[in-house]
């Protein structure tokens, strides 16, 4: 291995890192009290730490907590400070720790009165003690609030009630001494201006989270703002209630490196992971953190269960279904450029205003952002990404070369305000243009359309997987690894089943061509996405599939949009989904095909889960995914979890039940619980990484590695394995020790283990050296 370029702090595993985490979506309908009641179950499952959604007071009605409005207290809707103390007590009694999710980049402002600092800014303007808390461009006049209906007389619906200006259910403060006259006259004297909601993307004068006007960016780079927004969180750490912090969306921060240095100094022993989405091959910057939240690991794990040899089949099918001739790279350029110049036009204009001396600055900046190869750079690191963007932008727009050269001379300077803000801009352009648009338009093989992955990266070889795992062990041994999160486009088990399509491209081509004729849609790329999702998550209710289809269509923005829904297209979309359920022959075909790929999908699910749990890093289990979970993008993946059923199955396993691999998912619970327990009880077995290669005619179907006393063995490409006659003479050579297999309690000896015997009961094995 080449020498690491990461700091020494990242090379040694944080002694306070969890052995594993379990993510719970704490929310008003599943508050801290309900979460505390999971402590004994999670301890039995084998995790070391509960990992919660954000806990600070959020916008009233928030179901996710990423829109904090009051940084001084735990949300009363979740149970308040007392609820957190009770949770901490319950966790400690069960021998568990706590990891919390925090959101430093932005605050919720959609209900102004719920956010006392924002309310004060609206009331006092630049004289507010909190004016510097938010990233507002006051040079552009009053604070623009795009909340009015798209009608010319919207302001006529304003009224004055006491010291508040009221617009239907929205309320705003009236500055002292400005309350006389008509509501319109009062409005015109305020520090803010209520305007048509359609003007926000173009004219907004405060930075926001992506394109969400209800989330205003915080200036957390200011030490006073950092202190004000982190005091409560750091108090939890100081009082021993919190052991780890997951930091949301660092790419929005003005100075991510400075932020993490300040956070690490305030919480020196705390396990810190960061929701940084790395493009394939990109390295995490040298921040004083323990690693990412695992989207990079997810891409590697999912990819190694995809057959890379069938990519040409899917290229041909995609061209047949859609007639598309645009490459993925060109599509991404197009969607990113559209986002930069429309959805994020206000941010683009703010950037261009910083370069008045450059004629055409806005056009050049949009082009550079559209060509930027990663989410953002972290100057002075990452200058090569800017050079790459400049080269590509010049190729695509040679008429802008002079503008591009003038811009890049400034954009490479880490102290230039233009460069600082451009870095924040490119991350939003990438997120909205790729994750939320291109991923829904380019639907060749959607098992790979996932956050942290490039969909053109069809599959991952075993060698590449091992190389990535060795690098992770060396550089970020305490980084989180994930397979499902609250933000994944499809759950791990949906992707595992869809990976089977890569082994049956002919069968898939045959059925999907027929289905698109029986239930046509004018957007064929979207139709292909829906058919893949249908078989990947089947059986699912018509309501769930329809909700997903509508969201996917609006995210794609090709035939309908969130801002301007196309009623006729969406009616046709509903008709297509209806037909899947109401046409008996079609329904039976979809059911039969889904059933045919379900058993190999189960094999993939168990295998990728074992690999994720045992590879270098700290594995996270997203709520409910210890059983089969066929969830789609949020809000579908935030549905209630039946913990009672999981408790009952775990108790049966602990009584000695050896479950079959069937629809109950008990086999997955067996793999998850036994592996998590071993991680927690025998950490010394997981201190290294060495690939183990099977020998024999079908050895390529084994993915195996030794962590330093425990060997994980997983099956890959199970359909091909079956076609090739099963394991036959395939075997592992393991240095002549005696081994105990964790899932079956079988013992093995000698230096040659037959894979057919080892994987007779399950497609996975976990061997512990005696």
C-alpha positions in Angstrom: 0.0 0.0 0.0 1.2 3.5 -0.7 1.9 5.7 2.3 -1.2 7.5 3.6 -1.5 11.2 3.1 -3.8 11.6 6.1 -2.8 13.0 9.5 -1.7 10.8 12.3 -4.9 11.5 14.2 -6.9 9.7 11.4 -4.6 6.7 11.3 -5.3 5.5 14.9 -8.8 4.4 15.6 -10.6 6.6 18.1 -10.7 4.6 21.4 -14.2 6.1 22.0 -15.6 5.0 18.7 -18.6 2.8 18.9 -18.4 -0.9 17.8 -21.6 -0.2 15.9 -24.6 2.2 15.8 -28.3 1.9 15.3 -30.1 4.9 13.7 -33.5 5.9 15.0 -35.6 8.5 13.4 -36.7 10.2 16.7 -39.7 12.3 15.8 -42.9 13.7 17.5 -44.7 10.4 16.9 -41.7 8.4 18.1 -40.3 10.6 20.8 -37.4 10.2 23.3 -39.6 8.1 25.6 -40.4 5.6 22.9 -36.7 5.6 21.9 -35.6 4.9 25.5 -37.8 1.9 25.5 -35.7 0.4 22.8 -32.5 0.3 25.0 -32.8 -3.3 26.1 -33.7 -4.5 22.5 -30.7 -2.6 21.0 -28.4 -4.0 23.7 -29.7 -7.5 22.9 -29.2 -6.9 19.2 -25.5 -6.1 19.9 -25.0 -2.5 19.0 -22.9 -0.3 21.2 -24.6 3.1 20.5 -28.0 4.5 19.6 -27.7 7.1 16.9 -30.6 9.6 16.7 -32.0 12.1 14.3 -31.5 15.8 15.4 -32.9 16.6 18.9 -33.0 20.4 19.1 -36.3 22.2 18.8 -37.4 22.2 15.2 -40.1 23.9 13.1 -43.5 23.0 14.5 -44.7 19.8 12.8 -41.2 18.8 11.6 -40.9 15.1 11.2 -37.1 15.0 10.6 -35.5 17.7 12.9 -33.2 19.2 10.3 -34.9 22.5 10.6 -33.8 23.6 14.1 -35.4 26.8 15.3 -34.1 27.0 18.9 -30.6 25.8 19.6 -30.9 26.3 23.3 -33.2 23.3 24.1 -34.2 19.7 23.3 -37.4 19.8 21.3 -40.5 19.7 23.6 -42.2 17.7 20.9 -39.6 15.0 21.4 -39.8 15.1 25.2 -37.5 18.0 26.0 -34.5 18.0 28.3 -36.1 15.5 30.7 -36.7 13.1 27.8 -33.1 13.3 26.9 -32.0 12.7 30.4 -34.3 9.7 30.7 -33.0 8.3 27.4 -29.4 8.7 28.6 -30.3 6.9 31.8 -31.9 4.0 30.0 -29.0 3.7 27.6 -26.4 3.7 30.3 -28.4 1.1 32.2 -28.3 -1.1 29.1 -24.6 -0.5 28.6 -25.2 1.7 25.5 -23.8 5.1 24.4 -25.5 7.9 22.4 -24.6 9.5 19.1 -26.6 12.6 17.9 -27.1 14.2 14.6 -26.5 18.0 14.4 -27.1 20.6 11.7 -24.6 23.5 11.9 -25.3 24.9 8.4 -28.8 26.2 8.6 -31.9 26.9 10.8 -35.6 26.7 10.1 -37.3 30.0 9.3 -40.6 28.8 7.7 -42.5 29.6 10.9 -40.7 32.8 12.0 -42.3 33.0 15.4 -40.9 29.6 16.3 -37.4 30.8 15.8 -36.6 33.6 18.3 -33.4 34.7 16.6 -34.9 35.0 13.1 -38.0 36.7 14.6 -35.7 39.3 16.1 -33.9 39.8 12.8 -37.2 40.4 11.0 -38.2 42.8 13.7 -35.0 44.8 14.0 -33.2 44.2 10.8 -29.5 45.0 10.8 -29.8 46.4 14.3 -30.8 42.9 15.7 -28.2 41.3 17.9 -28.7 38.2 15.7 -28.3 39.9 12.3 -24.8 38.5 12.0 -26.1 34.9 12.8 -27.5 34.6 9.3 -25.8 34.8 5.9 -27.9 37.8 4.6 -26.9 40.2 1.9 -28.2 43.5 3.3 -26.7 45.5 0.4 -29.7 44.3 -1.7 -32.3 46.1 0.4 -34.9 44.6 2.7 -34.9 40.9 3.6 -36.9 39.2 0.9 -39.4 36.6 2.1 -41.0 34.7 -0.9 -44.2 33.6 0.8 -47.1 35.2 -1.1 -49.4 33.5 -3.5 -48.8 33.9 -7.2 -51.5 36.6 -7.6 -51.2 40.3 -8.2 -53.3 41.4 -5.2 -51.7 39.0 -2.6 -50.7 41.9 -0.3 -54.4 42.9 0.0 -54.8 39.8 2.2 -52.5 41.2 4.8 -53.9 42.2 8.2 -52.5 43.7 11.4 -53.1 41.9 14.7 -51.5 43.6 17.6 -47.8 43.9 16.9 -47.9 41.3 14.1 -48.4 41.4 10.4 -50.6 38.4 9.3 -50.9 36.7 6.0 -53.3 33.7 6.3 -51.5 31.3 8.7 -48.2 33.2 8.5 -47.3 35.8 11.1 -44.4 38.4 11.0 -43.3 40.9 13.6 -43.9 44.7 13.2 -40.9 46.9 14.1 -41.5 49.4 16.9 -43.0 52.7 15.7 -44.2 51.3 12.3 -47.7 50.0 13.2 -49.9 52.8 11.9 -51.8 52.9 8.6 -53.1 50.2 6.3 -51.6 46.7 6.4 -49.8 47.5 3.1 -48.4 50.7 4.5 -47.2 48.9 7.6 -45.6 46.2 5.5 -43.7 48.7 3.4 -42.0 50.0 6.6 -40.6 46.7 7.7 -37.1 45.3 7.5 -38.4 42.5 5.3 -40.5 42.4 2.2 -43.1 39.7 1.5 -43.1 38.8 -2.2 -44.5 36.3 -4.6 -43.2 32.8 -3.8 -41.9 32.4 -7.4 -39.4 35.2 -6.9 -37.4 33.3 -4.3 -35.1 31.3 -6.6 -34.0 34.4 -8.5 -34.1 37.2 -5.9 -33.6 35.8 -2.5 -31.0 37.7 -0.5 -30.2 35.2 2.2 -28.3 32.0 1.7 -30.3 28.9 2.2 -29.9 25.1 2.3 -29.9 24.1 -1.3 -33.1 25.7 -2.8 -35.2 25.6 0.4 -36.3 29.1 1.4 -37.5 27.8 4.8 -33.9 26.9 5.8 -31.7 30.0 6.2 -27.9 29.5 6.4 -26.1 30.2 9.6 -22.7 32.0 9.8 -21.3 29.3 12.1 -17.8 30.4 11.1 -18.3 33.3 13.5 -17.2 32.1 17.0 -20.1 33.8 18.6 -22.6 32.0 16.3 -20.8 28.7 16.9 -21.0 29.1 20.6 -24.7 30.1 20.5 -25.7 27.2 18.3 -23.5 24.5 19.9 -23.7 25.3 23.6 -26.6 23.0 24.3 -25.0 20.2 22.2 -21.7 20.5 23.9 -23.4 20.5 27.3 -24.8 17.1 26.5 -21.2 16.0 25.7 -19.7 17.6 28.9 -22.4 15.9 31.0 -21.6 12.5 29.6 -25.0 12.1 27.8 -23.5 12.1 24.3 -20.5 10.1 23.1 -20.6 10.8 19.4 -21.7 13.5 16.9 -22.8 13.1 13.3 -22.4 16.5 11.5 -24.9 17.1 8.7 -24.0 18.8 5.4 -20.5 20.2 5.9 -20.3 21.3 2.3 -22.6 24.3 3.0 -20.2 25.7 5.6 -18.0 28.7 4.7 -15.0 27.1 6.4 -15.5 23.4 7.0 -11.9 22.8 8.2 -12.1 25.6 10.7 -15.5 24.4 11.9 -14.2 20.9 12.6 -11.1 22.2 14.3 -13.3 24.3 16.6 -15.7 21.3 17.2 -12.9 18.9 17.9 -11.3 21.4 20.4 -14.7 21.6 22.2 -15.2 17.8 22.2 -11.8 16.3 22.1 -12.8 12.7 23.0 -16.0 12.6 21.0 -16.4 10.3 18.0 -17.1 12.7 15.1 -18.4 11.6 11.7 -19.3 13.9 8.9 -22.0 13.6 6.2 -19.5 14.2 3.4 -20.4 12.7 0.0 -17.3 11.7 -1.8 -17.3 11.1 -5.5 -15.6 7.8 -6.5 -11.8 8.2 -6.0 -12.2 11.4 -4.0 -10.4 11.6 -0.6 -11.8 13.0 2.6 -10.0 16.3 3.5 -7.6 16.3 6.4 -10.2 17.3 9.0 -9.9 16.3 12.7 -12.8 13.9 12.4 -13.1 10.1 12.5 -14.4 9.8 8.9 -17.6 10.0 6.8 -21.0 8.6 7.4 -20.4 5.9 4.9 -21.9 6.7 1.5 -18.5 5.8 0.0 -18.5 2.4 1.7 -22.1 1.9 0.5 -21.1 2.3 -3.1 -18.3 -0.2 -2.8 -20.4 -2.8 -1.0 -23.4 -2.5 -3.3 -21.2 -2.6 -6.4 -19.3 -5.8 -5.6 -22.6 -7.7 -5.8 -23.4 -6.4 -9.4 -22.1 -8.3 -12.4 -20.0 -5.8 -14.2 -20.0 -7.9 -17.4 -23.6 -7.2 -18.3 -23.3 -3.4 -18.6 -23.6 -3.5 -22.5 -26.9 -5.3 -22.2 -28.3 -2.4 -20.1 -26.8 0.2 -22.4 -28.7 -1.5 -25.3 -31.9 -1.8 -23.3 -31.8 1.8 -22.2 -31.3 3.0 -25.7 -34.2 0.8 -26.9 -36.6 2.0 -24.2 -35.7 5.7 -24.2 -34.0 6.4 -27.6 -31.6 8.5 -25.6 -28.4 9.5 -27.2 -27.2 11.8 -24.5 -24.4 10.5 -22.3 -24.7 10.5 -18.5 -21.9 13.1 -18.4 -23.8 15.4 -20.8 -27.0 14.9 -18.9 -25.3 15.8 -15.6 -23.8 18.9 -17.2 -27.2 19.9 -18.5 -29.1 19.4 -15.2 -26.4 21.1 -13.1 -26.3 24.1 -15.4 -30.1 24.3 -15.3 -30.0 24.2 -11.5 -27.3 26.8 -11.3 -29.1 29.3 -13.5 -32.7 28.8 -12.4 -33.2 27.1 -9.0 -30.0 28.7 -7.6 -30.1 31.9 -9.7 -30.2 34.1 -6.5 -26.9 32.5 -5.3 -25.4 32.8 -8.8 -26.2 36.5 -9.0 -24.7 37.0 -5.5 -21.5 35.4 -6.8 -21.4 37.4 -10.0 -21.8 40.6 -8.0 -18.5 39.8 -6.4 -16.8 40.0 -9.8 -18.1 43.2 -11.4 -14.9 43.6 -13.3 -15.5 40.4 -15.3 -18.0 40.8 -18.1 -20.1 37.6 -18.3 -19.1 36.4 -14.8 -22.5 34.8 -14.2 -22.3 32.7 -17.3 -18.7 31.6 -16.5 -19.5 30.7 -12.9 -22.6 28.7 -14.0 -20.5 26.8 -16.5 -17.7 26.1 -14.0 -20.2 24.9 -11.5 -21.8 22.6 -14.1 -18.4 21.1 -14.9 -17.2 20.8 -11.3 -16.3 17.1 -10.8 -16.9 16.8 -7.1 -19.3 18.5 -4.6 -16.8 21.2 -3.7 -13.2 22.0 -3.1 -11.7 22.9 0.3 -9.0 25.5 -0.7 -6.1 25.3 -0.8 -6.8 21.6 -1.3 -8.8 20.7 -4.3 -7.3 23.2 -6.7 -7.0 20.4 -9.2 -10.8 20.0 -9.3 -11.1 23.7 -10.2 -8.5 23.1 -13.0 -10.5 20.1 -14.2 -13.7 22.2 -14.3 -11.9 25.0 -16.1 -10.6 22.6 -18.7 -14.0 21.0 -19.3 -15.8 24.4 -19.3 -13.4 25.7 -21.9 -14.0 22.6 -24.1 -17.8 23.0 -23.8 -17.9 26.8 -24.1 -14.8 28.1 -26.0 -16.4 31.5 -26.3 -16.1 31.8 -22.5 -12.4 31.0 -22.3 -11.4 34.6 -21.4 -14.1 34.8 -18.7 -13.2 31.4 -17.3 -9.5 32.3 -17.1 -10.3 35.6 -15.2 -12.6 33.7 -12.8 -10.3 30.8 -12.1 -7.5 33.2 -11.2 -9.7 34.4 -8.4 -11.4 31.1 -7.6 -8.1 29.4 -6.7 -7.4 32.0 -4.0 -8.7 30.7 -0.6 -9.0 34.2 0.8 -11.1 35.6 -2.0 -14.7 36.0 -1.1 -15.7 34.9 -4.6 -13.7 31.6 -4.1 -15.2 31.1 -0.6 -18.8 31.4 -1.8 -18.2 29.5 -5.0 -17.2 26.5 -2.9 -20.5 26.6 -1.1 -22.3 27.0 -4.4 -20.9 24.0 -6.2 -22.1 21.6 -3.5 -25.7 22.8 -3.8 -25.5 22.6 -7.6 -24.2 19.0 -7.5 -26.8 17.9 -4.9 -29.8 19.4 -6.7 -28.5 18.7 -10.3 -27.3 15.1 -9.8 -28.9 13.5 -6.7 -32.3 15.2 -7.2 -32.5 15.4 -10.9 -30.1 13.3 -13.0 -30.6 10.2 -10.8 -34.3 10.3 -11.8 -33.7 10.9 -15.5 -30.8 8.5 -16.2 -32.4 5.1 -15.3 -30.3 2.5 -17.1 -29.8 0.5 -13.9 -31.0 2.2 -10.8 -29.4 -0.2 -8.3 -26.4 2.1 -8.8 -28.3 5.5 -8.7 -27.4 6.2 -5.1 -25.9 9.0 -3.2 -22.1 8.7 -3.2 -22.0 6.7 -6.4 -21.6 7.5 -10.0 -24.3 5.5 -11.9 -21.8 4.9 -14.8 -19.8 2.9 -12.3 -21.8 -0.2 -13.1 -20.1 -2.8 -10.8 -17.1 -3.2 -8.5 -14.5 -5.9 -8.9 -13.4 -7.9 -5.9 -9.9 -6.5 -6.2 -11.2 -3.0 -6.2 -13.3 -3.7 -3.2 -10.4 -5.1 -1.2 -8.2 -2.2 -2.2 -10.8 0.3 -0.9 -11.2 -1.7 2.3 -7.5 -1.8 3.0 -7.3 2.0 2.4 -10.2 2.5 4.9 -8.5 0.3 7.5 -5.3 2.3 7.1 -6.7 5.9 6.8 -10.2 6.0 8.5 -10.6 2.9 10.7 -13.3 4.5 12.8 -15.4 6.0 9.9 -19.0 5.0 9.7 -20.2 2.4 7.1 -23.8 2.4 5.9 -26.1 0.5 3.6 -29.4 2.4 4.3 -29.9 5.9 5.6 -32.8 8.4 5.9 -31.6 9.9 2.6 -30.9 6.8 0.5 -32.9 6.6 -2.8 -33.8 3.0 -2.2 -33.1 0.7 0.8 -30.3 -1.8 1.0 -32.6 -4.8 0.3 -34.2 -3.1 -2.7 -30.8 -2.5 -4.2 -29.7 -6.1 -3.3 -32.7 -7.5 -5.3 -32.1 -5.1 -8.2 -28.5 -6.2 -8.3 -29.9 -9.6 -9.5 -31.1 -7.9 -12.7 -27.4 -7.6 -13.6 -27.3 -11.4 -13.7 -30.5 -11.8 -15.8 -30.4 -9.1 -18.3 -32.1 -11.1 -21.0 -35.0 -12.0 -18.8 -35.4 -8.4 -17.7 -35.2 -7.1 -21.2 -38.0 -9.4 -22.3 -40.4 -8.5 -19.5 -39.8 -4.8 -19.3 -40.2 -4.3 -23.1 -43.5 -6.1 -22.9 -44.6 -4.1 -19.8 -43.8 -0.8 -21.4 -46.1 -1.7 -24.3 -49.0 -2.9 -22.0 -48.8 0.2 -19.7 -47.1 3.0 -21.7 -45.9 6.3 -20.4 -44.7 9.3 -22.5 -41.6 9.6 -20.3 -39.9 6.2 -21.1 -36.9 6.8 -18.8 -39.2 7.4 -15.8 -41.2 4.3 -16.8 -38.0 2.2 -16.7 -37.3 3.6 -13.2 -40.8 2.8 -12.0 -40.6 -0.8 -13.4 -37.3 -1.4 -11.6 -38.5 0.0 -8.4 -41.7 -2.0 -8.6 -39.9 -5.4 -8.9 -37.2 -4.2 -6.4 -39.7 -3.4 -3.7 -42.5 -5.9 -4.5 -44.9 -6.5 -2.9 -45.8 -2.9 -2.2 -49.2 -1.2 -2.1 -50.5 0.9 -5.0 -50.4 3.9 -2.7 -46.7 3.6 -1.9 -45.7 3.0 -5.6 -47.9 5.9 -6.8 -46.4 8.3 -4.2 -42.9 7.2 -5.2 -43.7 7.6 -8.9 -45.1 11.1 -8.5 -42.1 12.2 -6.4 -39.7 10.7 -8.9 -41.4 12.4 -11.8 -41.3 15.8 -10.1 -37.7 15.4 -9.1 -36.7 14.4 -12.6 -38.4 17.6 -13.8 -38.7 16.4 -17.4 -42.5 16.0 -17.7 -43.8 17.6 -14.5 -42.2 19.6 -11.7 -42.8 20.5 -8.1 -43.3 24.1 -9.0 -45.6 23.5 -11.9 -47.2 20.0 -11.8 -48.4 18.8 -15.2 -51.9 17.5 -14.4 -52.3 15.6 -17.6 -49.0 13.8 -17.3 -49.5 12.9 -13.7 -53.0 11.5 -14.6 -51.3 9.3 -17.2 -48.7 8.3 -14.5 -51.5 7.3 -12.2 -53.1 5.3 -15.0 -49.8 3.4 -15.6 -49.5 2.6 -11.9 -53.2 1.6 -11.6 -52.7 -0.8 -14.5 -50.0 -2.6 -12.7 -52.5 -3.5 -10.0 -55.8 -3.6 -11.9 -54.7 -5.6 -14.9 -54.7 -9.2 -13.7 -52.3 -10.5 -16.3 -49.8 -7.7 -15.8 -50.1 -7.9 -12.0 -49.4 -11.6 -12.2 -46.4 -11.1 -14.4 -44.9 -8.5 -12.2 -45.5 -10.6 -9.1 -44.0 -13.7 -10.8 -40.9 -11.9 -12.0 -40.3 -10.3 -8.6 -40.7 -13.7 -7.0 -38.1 -15.1 -9.4 -35.4 -12.6 -8.3 -36.3 -12.6 -4.6 -34.3 -15.6 -3.4 -31.0 -14.5 -5.1 -31.9 -11.0 -3.8 -32.0 -12.5 -0.3 -28.6 -14.0 -0.9 -27.3 -10.6 -1.9 -28.9 -8.9 1.1 -27.3 -11.3 3.6 -24.0 -11.1 1.9 -23.8 -7.3 1.6 -25.0 -6.9 5.2 -22.3 -9.2 6.5 -19.7 -7.4 4.4 -20.8 -4.0 5.6 -20.9 -5.1 9.3 -17.4 -6.7 9.2 -15.4 -4.5 6.9 -13.2 -1.8 8.4 -15.2 1.0 10.1 -18.1 1.4 12.4 -21.2 -0.1 10.9 -24.6 1.6 11.2 -27.9 -0.3 11.1 -30.7 2.0 9.9 -33.9 1.5 11.9 -35.7 -1.7 10.9 -33.2 -3.0 8.5 -32.2 -5.9 10.7 -35.1 -7.6 8.9 -35.8 -7.3 5.2 -36.7 -3.7 4.4 -38.0 -2.7 1.0 -38.3 1.0 1.5 -38.0 3.7 -1.1 -36.9 7.3 -0.8 -38.2 9.5 2.0 -40.8 9.7 3.4 -41.3 6.0 2.6 -38.1 5.0 4.5 -39.3 6.8 7.6 -42.4 4.7 8.2 -43.0 3.2 11.7 -40.9 0.2 12.5 -42.5 -2.9 14.2 -40.0 -3.4 17.0 -42.3 -5.9 18.8 -41.9 -8.3 15.9 -38.2 -7.8 15.9 -38.0 -8.5 19.7 -40.0 -11.7 19.3 -37.8 -13.0 16.4 -34.6 -12.2 18.3 -35.9 -14.1 21.3 -36.6 -17.1 19.2 -33.1 -16.9 17.7 -31.6 -16.7 21.2 -33.6 -19.8 22.1 -31.7 -21.7 19.5 -34.0 -21.4 16.4 -32.0 -21.8 13.2 -34.2 -19.8 10.8 -34.5 -20.6 7.1 -33.8 -17.9 4.5 -37.4 -16.9 3.8 -39.8 -13.9 3.7 -39.7 -13.4 7.5 -36.2 -12.0 7.3 -35.2 -13.8 10.4 -32.0 -15.0 8.7 -31.0 -11.4 8.3 -31.7 -10.7 12.0 -29.5 -13.7 12.8 -26.6 -12.4 10.7 -27.0 -8.8 12.1 -27.3 -9.8 15.7 -24.5 -12.3 15.8 -22.1 -10.1 13.9 -22.9 -7.0 16.0 -22.4 -9.0 19.2 -19.1 -10.3 18.1 -17.9 -6.8 17.1 -18.9 -5.6 20.6 -17.5 -8.5 22.6 -14.4 -9.3 20.7 -13.0 -6.1 19.2 -9.5 -7.5 19.1 -10.7 -9.8 16.2 -11.3 -6.7 14.0 -8.0 -4.9 13.9 -6.6 -5.7 10.5 -7.7 -6.5 6.9 -6.5 -9.1 4.5 -8.3 -10.4 1.4 -8.9 -14.1 1.4 -9.4 -15.6 -2.1 -11.2 -18.8 -2.7 -9.7 -21.4 -4.9 -11.5 -23.7 -7.3 -13.7 -23.4 -10.4 -16.2 -21.0 -8.9 -14.0 -19.1 -6.5 -14.9 -15.7 -8.1 -18.3 -16.1 -6.4 -16.7 -15.8 -3.0 -16.0 -12.4 -1.3 -14.0 -13.1 1.8 -11.6 -11.3 4.1 -9.8 -11.8 7.4 -10.1 -9.0 9.9 -7.4 -10.4 12.2 -9.0 -13.5 13.8 -12.4 -13.5 12.2 -13.1 -14.3 8.5 -16.2 -13.1 6.7 -17.3 -15.2 3.8 -20.0 -13.9 1.4 -21.6 -15.2 -1.8 -21.7 -12.9 -4.8 -23.5 -13.3 -8.1 -25.7 -16.2 -6.9 -27.6 -16.7 -10.2 -24.3 -17.2 -12.0 -23.1 -19.5 -9.3 -26.2 -21.7 -9.8 -25.7 -21.7 -13.6 -22.2 -22.9 -13.1 -23.3 -25.9 -11.0 -22.9 -24.5 -7.5 -19.7 -24.5 -5.4 -18.3 -27.8 -6.6 -14.6 -27.9 -5.6 -14.4 -24.3 -4.4 -12.5 -24.0 -1.1 -10.8 -21.6 1.3 -7.3 -22.1 2.7 -7.1 -20.8 6.2 -3.8 -21.8 7.7 -4.8 -25.0 9.4 -6.6 -23.5 12.5 -9.8 -24.7 14.0 -12.7 -22.4 13.3 -16.2 -21.9 14.7 -18.9 -20.6 12.3 -21.0 -18.0 14.2 -24.4 -18.4 12.5 -24.6 -22.2 12.7 -22.2 -22.9 15.6 -20.5 -25.5 13.4 -16.8 -26.3 13.9 -14.3 -26.7 11.1 -10.7 -27.8 11.2 -7.8 -28.4 8.8 -6.3 -26.0 6.3 -8.8 -26.5 3.5 -12.5 -25.6 4.0 -15.0 -26.6 1.3 -17.2 -23.6 0.6 -20.1 -25.9 -0.3 -20.1 -27.3 3.2 -19.4 -23.9 4.8 -22.3 -22.2 3.0 -24.7 -25.2 3.1 -27.2 -23.4 5.4 -26.7 -19.7 4.6 -25.0 -17.8 1.7 -22.7 -16.2 4.3 -20.4 -17.4 7.1 -18.5 -15.8 9.9 -15.5 -17.8 11.1 -13.9 -17.2 14.4 -10.4 -18.6 15.0 -10.2 -20.9 17.9 
